[in-house]
Amino acid sequence: MTDDVLAEQVDYYRRRATEYDATAYGDLAVARPRIARLVAEMRPAGRVLELACGTGLWTEALAAYADSLTAVDSAPEALAIARERVTAANVTFLVADIFTWTPESRFDFIFFSAWLSHVPPDRFGPFWDSLRPMLADGGRVLFLDEHVDEQGKESYVHDGVVERRLTDGSTFRVVKHFLEPAELTARLRGLGWECTIRRDGDDWVLGEARPTP
Ligand SMILES: C[S@@+](CC[C@H](N)C(=O)[O-])C[C@H]1O[C@@H](n2cnc3c(N)ncnc32)[C@H](O)[C@@H]1O
């Protein structure tokens, strides 16, 4: 079941790529300054990894701070948009599946936006375990996602699985677990991560995690 839904999720974002910015962010003149502000507040530096970079709206902001930035996503169609958007020489885009990809080097700063909510419960622990060896000493993981208060906008077909519709009418099952900060903090602590999570507006939450010493 999970593997089927995860494959459908990958397919969904490939097909959604050209409509993603408009349907996910609405007015980019509003979204871009918010993204730029949040990235500045995160203080990214050094060797940066962005997982599930999508069309590159966060990549664009991260690139200004990174010595090097590796941006990974499973959708070549989204990366094509990201490559046009972000032409900075310090950025490398890679098509890969986050659940199986292993980087060749370590990173000072790992970031993902709107990804954690798409990780199913049975992959949650293994996903966080996979991040640990990717982090350099003193490294940090930052993540941005939607607060649980936003879940009413989704159409749930099973616990943690929603149905999404593209503008052509096609439908896809997607994993979606909105973030509840206290619950997530406790869960990450149980996996060996110290985490602080704060809200930004009513819709987004921003978390910072470090391996427990
Ligand atoms: C909600 S979008 C977020 C895009 C971008 N981070 C943002 O916030 O605008 C989720 C992204 O995860 C990517 N994705 C889905 N499954 C993936 C997988 N198994 N490996 C890598 N990327 C995946 C999709 O292609 C999509 O670009």
The ligand as an ORCA input file, in Angstrom:
! r2SCAN-3c Opt
* xyz 0 1
  C       5.182     19.619     -1.930
  S       6.506     19.513     -3.082
  C       7.701     20.587     -2.310
  C       8.579     21.299     -3.310
  C       9.462     22.383     -2.698
  N      10.294     21.881     -1.636
  C       8.607     23.494     -2.162
  O       8.434     23.595     -0.944
  O       8.101     24.284     -2.979
  C       7.150     17.899     -2.749
  C       8.329     17.538     -3.630
  O       8.787     16.242     -3.247
  C       9.220     15.575     -4.427
  N       9.222     14.147     -4.146
  C       8.164     13.326     -3.953
  N       8.573     12.087     -3.673
  C       9.933     12.107     -3.719
  C      10.944     11.116     -3.528
  N      10.636      9.856     -3.200
  N      12.237     11.492     -3.667
  C      12.564     12.769     -3.993
  N      11.646     13.758     -4.164
  C      10.345     13.422     -4.023
  C       8.233     15.991     -5.471
  O       8.709     15.789     -6.792
  C       7.996     17.457     -5.116
  O       8.853     18.302     -5.843
*
